[in-house]
Amino acid sequence: MNPYLEIIRPLNAVLAVIAVLLMAIISGNFTGDVFMACLVVFIVTGAGNSVNDYFDHKIDAINKPERPIPSGRISLKAAGVYSLVLFIVGVTLAFAISLIPGIISFLSAILMIFYAYNLKRRCLIGNMSISFLTGLSFVFGGVVVGEIVVSVYLGFFAFLMTMAREIVKDMEDVEGDRMEGATTLPIVHGKRLSSILAAFFMIFASLSSPILYFVGIFNIYYLMVLIVAIAIFLSCSISILRDTSIENTRKVSKRLKIGMMVTFVAFAVGSPFWTFLL
C-alpha cells in the first residue's frame, strides 16, 4: 500500500464515514451535503491518524515498526506537513457545508492534535478523547441531516464501545508506552484493573443498547442483528478478564472492531427509513 494512504489508516477513516452514512440512512436524507460530510470525516480522521503517527514515531518503532514513519517509507517532516494539509482541506470543506459543521470539524481537529501530542499518554483522558471523537462523528452527521437527537443517542453508544477498545489497545501497547513514559491506565493501575474497566464498558454497551429499540428509534430488525454484536462483546469481556496477555489483547481488539461493525449494521437495518420504503 502507498505509505501516504497507509498512514491515514483508510479502514479506520471509513468506519468514521459510516457514522455519517448511518445518519443519512436513518433520516432518509441523501443530499450533496451528505457526500461532502463523508469526505470531510474521511479527510479529518485520516489527518488525525497521520498526526498520531507523527508524534508516536518512537513508540511505533517498538510496538509497530512496520508503519510508514518507523519503517522509513515517509520522513517525519513529510508526515507532519501531510497531516497539516489534510486538516486544512477537511476543515475548509466542512465550513463549505455550513457554519456548525465547520466549527465541529475545526474543534475536532484541535482535539486530535492535542490527543496525539499529549492526551493519549494520560490515564483515561486519552481514551475518553478518542471515544468522544468517535461519538462526535454521529453528531456531525446528525447536524448535517437534521437528526441531532438520534445522533446523540448513537454517539453515546459509539463512545462506550470505543472506550472498551481503547483500553484494550493500551493493554496491547503497554511495553512501548512505558518506555516513552506514558501514563496510560494499564501502566498506572495495571492490566487487571484495565481489563475490568474494559469489560465493564463492553457489558454496559451490550445490556443498554437494546433500549434504542424499546424507545422506538429502531425496529425489530435492529435487535435481530444486534444480538450478534452483543455476543461478540460479551465473549470479549470474558476473554479479556481471563487473559490479559499482549497476544490475547490483540485478538480481543480485532474482535471488538468486528463487533462495532456489526452494531453499525444493526443501526442501518433497524432504521425506520427501510420501513418507510416498504
Buried (B, 14 or more C-beta within 10 A) or exposed (E): EEBBEBBBBBEBBBBBBBBBBBBBBBBBBEEEBBEBBBBBBBBBBBBBBBBBBBBBBEBBBBBBEEBBBBBEBBEEEBBBEBBBEBBEBBBBBBBEBEEBBBBBBBEBBEBBBEBBBEBBBBBBBBBBBBBBBBBBBBBBBBBBBEBBEBBEBBBBBBBBBBBBBBBBBBBBBBEBBBEEEBBBBBBEBEBEEBBBBBBBBBBBBBEEBBEBBEEEBBBEBBBEBBBBBBEBBBBBBBBBBEEBEEEBBBBBBEBBBEBBBBBBBBBBBBBBBBEEEE
